[in-house]
Amino acid sequence: MNYSIPVVDLNDYLSGDPEREQAFVRGVGSALQEIGFFALTNHSVSTDLIRESYSETQKLFALPTEEKLKYEVPGLKGQRGYTSFGKEHAKNSKAPDLKEFWHVGQELKPPHKLAGLYPKNVWPTELDHFEQTALLVFQKLEFSALKILEACGLYLGEDRNRVRDAAVDGNSILRLIHYPPVPADKDPNSIRAGAHEDINLITLLIDATSSGLELMDRNGKWIPVVTPKGCIIVDAGDMLQNLTNGFFKSTTHRVVNPDNSREARYSMPFFMHARGEVDLNPLASCIKATGGKQVYPNITADAYLLQRLKEIGLA
């Protein structure tokens, strides 16, 4: 099978074998440097958990619209709970995305020093197992994401914790997405998810229920993302691009309306964010590696996030 993005195996990194660990670091680093995407196999989320999570997600979005709207809380700016169909759009686009989604965020409880910092999660009372399942998926994806960020640090010649530590207990988000059958009266400029780059450090995307994801290669050509079944798709976000002065570049991607657009599609991206106070100022090593000139700004993760949420219509 020919895959359109590199494939790396998390077991290599966890093996304790220095050669396999280095192979993982090279695979992650070169993929993020050259194309911005890779597929992760032998990750931390079991097939049974993925199946259960998609089952709960389908039940959630099958609720009547008036029920779902109870969980769309204006003061949360889309950070938690429900965001209704057509509210989000890609940066620099006025055409709404053809999706609705639900956000689950970091849950930290006393005596954790950051308890109370993040908004509380919103949970649908109609579903008995949704909360437990979503939090377990969050936990498992966060584990894998931290390992990937360790590899990023090592590839950059930094300590393995240099990039990772920015994201420990970070403002990360699990997004459960429902792309309904494409309506006949849609905006002619709308697709399921318009061309965009992710805001965060890295994104981990569990296999969606159907195709449609495409990435733009460095030559500006759209490529369908073809990966091993059951893998997690990983891509670099704008925050990692900023932190590395463009050494790791975020990659433009989209979800198109496929031939089976009269069928619903579900997906589960995990957006790995830094803690809000973390400086995303370009690392000195990356400034040197990219020609010696700083081309990305000094900015905190909180300020960066607010700026981007405004650009996509969520703040």
C-alpha positions in Angstrom: 0.0 0.0 0.0 1.3 3.4 -0.9 0.7 6.0 1.8 0.7 9.7 1.1 2.5 10.7 4.3 5.4 9.1 6.4 4.5 6.4 8.9 6.2 6.2 12.3 5.7 3.6 15.1 5.3 4.9 18.7 6.6 1.5 20.0 10.0 2.4 18.6 10.2 5.4 20.9 8.9 3.4 23.9 11.1 0.3 23.3 14.1 1.3 25.3 16.3 0.5 22.3 18.4 3.6 21.5 18.5 2.8 17.8 14.7 2.4 17.5 14.3 5.6 19.6 16.5 7.5 17.2 14.6 6.2 14.2 11.4 7.5 15.7 12.9 10.9 16.4 14.3 11.1 12.8 10.9 10.0 11.4 8.9 12.5 13.4 11.3 15.4 12.9 11.9 14.9 9.1 8.2 14.5 8.5 7.3 17.7 10.3 10.1 19.5 8.6 9.4 18.3 5.1 5.6 17.9 4.8 4.2 18.7 8.2 2.2 15.5 8.5 2.8 11.9 9.5 0.8 8.8 10.5 1.4 7.3 14.0 0.9 3.5 14.5 0.8 1.5 17.8 -0.5 4.6 19.5 -2.1 4.8 22.9 -5.8 4.6 21.9 -7.3 1.1 21.6 -9.6 0.0 18.8 -12.3 -0.6 21.4 -12.0 2.9 22.8 -12.2 4.5 19.4 -15.3 2.4 18.6 -16.9 3.4 21.8 -16.0 7.1 21.4 -17.5 7.3 17.9 -20.6 5.5 19.2 -21.1 8.1 21.9 -20.3 10.9 19.4 -23.0 9.8 17.0 -25.5 9.6 19.9 -24.5 13.1 20.9 -25.1 14.7 17.5 -28.3 12.7 17.0 -29.9 14.7 19.8 -32.5 17.2 18.7 -31.1 20.6 17.8 -32.9 22.3 20.7 -31.3 19.9 23.1 -27.8 20.5 21.7 -28.2 24.3 21.8 -28.6 24.1 25.6 -24.9 23.3 25.7 -23.7 26.2 23.5 -22.5 28.6 26.2 -21.8 32.1 24.7 -19.4 33.1 27.5 -17.1 30.2 26.7 -16.3 31.4 23.2 -16.5 27.8 21.9 -13.9 26.5 24.3 -16.2 23.9 25.9 -19.4 22.2 24.9 -21.4 22.6 21.7 -20.7 24.8 18.7 -23.6 24.8 16.2 -23.5 24.1 12.5 -21.9 26.7 10.3 -20.5 28.9 13.1 -16.8 28.3 12.4 -15.0 29.4 9.2 -11.4 29.1 8.1 -9.1 32.1 8.5 -9.5 34.7 5.7 -12.7 33.0 4.6 -16.3 34.1 5.1 -17.8 30.8 3.9 -18.9 28.7 6.9 -17.6 25.2 7.5 -20.2 22.5 7.1 -19.9 21.0 10.5 -21.0 21.1 14.2 -18.7 20.1 17.0 -18.2 19.6 20.8 -15.1 20.6 22.8 -13.7 18.7 25.8 -10.9 20.4 27.6 -8.3 19.8 30.3 -9.7 18.7 33.6 -7.4 19.5 36.6 -8.7 19.2 40.1 -7.4 20.4 43.5 -4.8 20.3 44.8 -3.3 20.7 41.3 -1.9 24.3 41.2 -3.7 25.0 37.9 -7.1 23.7 39.1 -9.7 26.4 38.2 -7.6 28.0 35.5 -9.5 26.4 32.6 -13.2 26.6 31.9 -15.2 23.7 33.3 -16.3 21.0 30.8 -19.9 20.9 29.7 -21.4 17.4 29.7 -24.7 16.2 28.0 -27.0 14.8 30.7 -28.7 12.7 28.1 -25.7 10.4 27.6 -24.5 8.1 30.5 -21.1 7.2 29.1 -20.1 10.2 27.1 -18.0 12.0 29.8 -16.1 8.9 30.9 -15.3 7.9 27.3 -14.3 11.4 26.2 -12.0 12.0 29.1 -10.2 8.7 28.6 -9.7 9.5 24.9 -8.3 12.9 25.9 -5.9 11.2 28.4 -4.6 8.7 25.9 -4.1 11.2 23.1 -2.3 13.6 25.5 0.1 10.8 26.4 1.0 10.2 22.8 1.3 13.9 22.1 3.8 14.5 24.9 6.0 11.7 23.5 5.9 13.3 20.0 6.9 16.6 21.5 9.8 14.9 23.2 10.9 13.7 19.8 10.5 17.2 18.4 12.9 18.5 21.0 15.5 15.9 20.4 15.3 16.4 16.7 16.0 20.1 17.2 19.1 19.2 19.3 17.3 20.4 22.5 16.7 18.5 25.7 13.8 16.0 25.3 11.7 18.1 27.7 12.3 21.5 26.1 9.2 21.5 23.8 7.3 18.9 25.8 7.2 20.9 29.0 5.4 23.8 27.3 2.4 21.5 26.9 2.2 19.7 30.2 -1.2 20.5 31.7 -1.8 22.7 28.7 -5.0 24.3 27.3 -5.5 21.3 25.0 -8.8 20.4 23.4 -10.5 17.2 22.1 -12.9 18.2 19.4 -15.7 15.8 18.4 -16.9 16.7 14.9 -20.1 15.9 13.0 -20.2 16.7 9.3 -23.8 16.2 8.4 -24.9 15.2 4.9 -24.0 18.2 2.7 -27.2 20.4 2.3 -28.4 21.1 -1.2 -28.7 24.8 -0.4 -25.2 25.3 1.1 -23.0 28.3 0.4 -21.3 27.4 -2.9 -18.0 28.4 -1.4 -18.4 26.1 1.7 -16.8 22.8 2.2 -16.8 20.6 5.3 -13.7 22.3 6.6 -12.1 25.1 4.7 -8.4 25.3 3.9 -6.5 26.2 7.1 -3.5 25.6 9.4 -4.1 24.4 13.0 -3.5 27.0 15.7 -1.9 24.7 18.3 1.5 22.9 18.8 0.5 19.6 17.2 -2.8 17.9 16.3 -3.5 14.2 16.7 -6.4 13.0 14.5 -8.0 9.6 15.1 -9.1 7.9 11.9 -12.3 9.6 10.7 -15.3 7.5 9.7 -14.9 8.4 6.0 -12.5 10.1 3.6 -12.2 13.8 2.7 -9.0 15.0 4.4 -6.5 16.6 2.0 -3.2 18.4 2.6 -1.3 20.9 0.5 2.2 19.9 -0.3 5.1 22.3 -0.4 4.5 22.8 -4.2 0.9 23.9 -3.6 -0.7 20.7 -4.7 -3.7 19.1 -2.9 -3.0 15.5 -1.8 -5.6 13.1 -0.3 -4.3 11.8 3.0 -3.9 8.0 2.7 -2.7 6.2 5.8 -2.7 2.8 7.5 -6.1 1.9 8.9 -6.4 2.6 12.6 -3.5 5.0 12.8 -3.5 8.6 14.2 -2.6 11.4 11.8 -0.3 14.0 13.3 0.4 17.5 12.0 2.3 20.6 13.1 0.4 23.7 14.1 1.1 27.4 14.0 2.3 27.5 17.6 5.0 25.0 16.9 5.9 26.9 13.7 6.3 30.0 15.8 8.4 28.3 18.5 10.7 26.8 15.9 11.0 30.0 13.8 9.5 28.0 10.8 11.9 25.0 11.1 8.7 23.0 11.6 6.1 24.5 9.2 2.4 24.1 9.8 0.7 22.6 6.7 -2.5 23.8 5.1 -5.2 21.2 5.0 -9.0 20.8 4.4 -11.9 18.4 4.4 -13.6 18.4 1.1 -17.1 17.3 0.1 -16.6 13.8 -1.3 -18.7 11.8 -3.7 -20.5 10.4 -0.7 -21.3 13.8 0.7 -24.9 12.7 1.4 -23.5 10.6 4.2 -22.5 11.9 7.6 -18.8 12.0 8.6 -17.4 12.0 12.1 -13.8 12.8 13.3 -11.9 13.4 16.5 -8.9 15.7 16.4 -6.9 16.4 19.6 -5.4 19.9 19.6 -2.3 19.9 21.8 -1.8 23.4 23.3 0.8 25.0 25.5 -0.2 26.5 28.8 -1.3 30.1 28.4 1.6 31.7 30.1 4.2 29.9 28.0 6.3 32.1 25.7 6.2 30.9 22.1 9.3 33.0 21.3 11.4 31.3 18.6 14.1 29.1 20.1 17.7 30.4 19.6 18.7 27.0 18.1 15.9 27.3 15.6 16.8 30.8 14.7 20.3 29.6 13.9 19.0 26.6 12.0 16.7 28.8 9.8 19.3 31.3 8.7 20.0 33.4 11.8 17.1 35.8 11.6 14.0 35.7 13.8 11.0 35.8 11.5 8.2 34.9 13.9 7.1 37.1 16.8 7.6 36.9 20.6 4.2 36.1 22.0 2.5 34.0 24.7 0.3 31.1 24.0 -2.7 32.9 25.4 -2.3 35.9 23.3 -1.7 33.8 20.2 -4.8 31.7 20.8 -7.1 34.7 21.3 -5.8 36.3 18.1 -6.5 33.2 16.1 -10.0 32.5 17.7 -11.0 36.0 16.5 -9.8 35.2 13.0 -12.0 32.0 12.7 -15.2 33.4 14.3 -15.1 31.8 17.7 -14.2 34.9 19.7 
